[in-house]
Every structure is written in C-alpha cells, then in structure tokens.
C-alpha cells in the first residue's frame, strides 16, 4: 500500500494501525498530490490509501490523484479516508465506477477490522462505502409513500448494486428491475421536497455510474492487457472463435504442505506477491491472464487477438516467471517452486457465462494437454508438448522426456523439459 496524507500525525497513526496486520505492507508515503502520483508510479502499489484534501489547494486532491493513479495504473485499489460526511464526496469518487474504490470516514479508522476489510475489498476489485454515507444518501430520500419493496430497492441502488445484480438476486429480468427503478425515481420526484431532490440527484449519479461501469467492462479491463477489453466489448464476442494459441499452466509445487506450516497471513502476502510477479511476466510477453485458482495460473498467448510467434512468447513468459519467483524466494523463509506446462494448438474461444458474470474462456484438447504438461514438470521447471516445440526456433536446451502416459489419454504424448532458470 501507498499511504497519502499531509498531516504527519494522522499519516503515521494510520501506518502504525496497519502495521498490526501482517498481510498489509505500507511500501511508501506521500504528503501532496504530485508526490502521491510520482510515488505511485515508482512503487506500483496494489492499494492506495489517501486523504481527500491535500496540498497544494486543499480541495479534492486525494480524489483527483486517485483517478490519475487509476488511469496510469489500472487495477490499483483506492481507499479514501475523509473527515467529511457529505455524501457528495463519495458521489464524486464513485461517479466513474465503484469497482476498486472504498470511502471511509476518518473517525472509523480506529476500527482496524473495518479499514482492513476496505483494503482487502478494493485489492480484490470490490468496493465499499462507509455505512454512515449510505445512510445519509438514503435517509433524505425516504418517503412514507414507499412500500417495503420500494424501500429495499432504493437501498440496493444506494449501495451501488447494478440492475443486473438486483435482478439476479430477485429472480427477475433486468428489464423488469430497470422499469421498477425508473418508477421509483418518478415516484420520489413527484413527492420530493427540496432536500429529497438533492438525495435523488445523488442516487441517480450513483446508479448511472454503476451502469456505465458495467457497460464499459471495467472488470475485464482489470484482467486483460491494455486495449483487449475494448476489443472484446466492441466485437460483442457472443460467438465462438477458432484460434490457434499457446496455453500456459503454472502451479506451485507442494503448496498444500507450505500452507500447512505457514501462518495464513504470511501466506496470503506471499501468494499475492507471487500472483503479481506472474502477472507481470505474462503481460510483458503479450499474454492474457485467464484465471487464478489458489496457487495455479492459467494464461493464453494468441488470444483474444491472433498473433504470430505466440509459442515463443509463452516460453519467454515461462522463463521470466521462474526468474521472478526466484527473486521473491530470496526474501522468503518458505520458497515457492514452479511447475509450468505449455501446449500449442487449436481452441474454441468465447465470452461465456450469464448476465451477472462472464468470462473469456478457452475450450479444447489444447487446454487439457497444457494441464497434463504442467503435471509432468516435476519437481520444477517447464514442460512443453511437441506441438509447442514445433512452433519454436532452435536454441534453448530442451530435454526430450520421450513418450509419457498422461491422465485422460489412451496413447502416450511426447514432452520436452526446460530446466528452471535463476
């Protein structure tokens, strides 16, 4: 985390509070807008914790700097700490989307659990608004004319839930829920006093921001390399594409044993550092991170955008993953060792899922065989299928493993091992 506040006493107090949680690490501090942006670019924190008002003008520098950092470093979580309980500040923070943002009142930071939960929420791409702010957003707009169902719907909108999420929870269609929301707004508008109209305006802004976030695919942009989320949404990939790609599967060897003898808070920090390092190696070579499952990583090279040389890019990424993990291991008491599998071939690729959640998914034997190659990479290193070797230039010291029996196949497969690098 990067911690930003112009008040030295507050800043060091928050730092001391966060130091009690072993899973949280303050890597730097800043005291004004320009220092905050510069330090964020230098340190690339996972989460930014910042005050609202800082030099040079003591207006909204914290919010403006948070947006600037998010623009330069997509995926950075932001927790804004403020002494101002005016909901307009929360509205301004969330006006371009709620994912990865949290807004807490400073008088809440004495509760380390609440602050820690906010940090974890934004680190995972979630959001959080101080309960008092939600109450202030909601209370002025309440009307004795609203039914219990309308009150419940209003609360969900105030908390930033999208129409699709509300519809899924209620078992209704998004079209029906959207109509109910519009009717609720009209009912409030007809009977609102001046104060209620102000609250209604804030609710509309929040609701519009959530819808815009869903439409622009911010969740995808946090998972895919720059520009690919825009292409996916522009193409509206509800069709299935046939692509030739290279699939990479990675696994931490002996992870269950590591988890058994390591403090959970320490392990969470290690796993987070591991994922960030693996992600950087994959994105550097133009790969797409498909998913993380515990200690396992799945990535693809050559999709969603077809590209030549994807097999070589996948191998380069695998080599970098080993190098970056060894750098982390130099600092850890319990090191991680990686087994990585590679396979090149045809897959079916598409955005699959429901209205509430979609994933860019690959289907085909190439994916299964990459997983089998990863199983063969023991005790560590990289193992590639013959199809990947056929697509590579010569020069690397691959060791032929010969025909190997693998789970789910009646005939042996030919595999090649590349020792891990330091």
ZILINJO-V118558 format. One line per field, one symbol per residue. phi: phi as a letter, one per 20 degrees, with the letter a starting at -180 (. if undefined). burial: + if it has 16 or more other C-alpha atoms within 10 Angstrom, else -. A space follows every 10 residues. Layout:
phi->???
burial->???
This chain:
phi->.ddcafegff gfffffffff dfedceeacb dbgfffffff ffelffcddc feebfedldd gfffffffff fecgoffcde dcedefgfff fffefdpegn dcccfffeff efffffffff fffenebbcg gffgfffegf efcfeeffff fffffffffn ffgffffffe mdegffffff ffffffffff dfefffffff ffffffffff fffffemfff feddggnfff fgffflfeed dececdedcc befmffffff ddggffffff ffffffffff fffgenedfe adcmeecccc cobfegbfmf ffffffffff ffffffffff ddfdfdcddc dcbdrecdca ecqcfebcce cdcqfgffff ffffffecfa occcfgffgf edffpeefdf emfcecfnce dfdeccddgf dd
burial->++++++---- +--++-++-- --++++-+++ +++--++-++ ---+++++++ ++++-----+ ++++++++++ --++++++++ ++-+--+-++ +-++++++++ ++++++--+- ----++-+++ +++-++++++ --++--++-+ +++------+ +-++++++++ ++++++++-- ---+--++-- +--++--++- -+---++-++ -++-++++++ ++++---+++ +++++--+++ -+----+--- --++++++++ +++------- ------++-+ +--++-++++ +++-++++++ ----++++++ ++++-----+ +++++-++++ ++++++-++- ----++++++ ++++++++++ ++-------+ ++---++-++ ++++++++-+ +++++++++- -------+-- ---------- --+-++++++ --
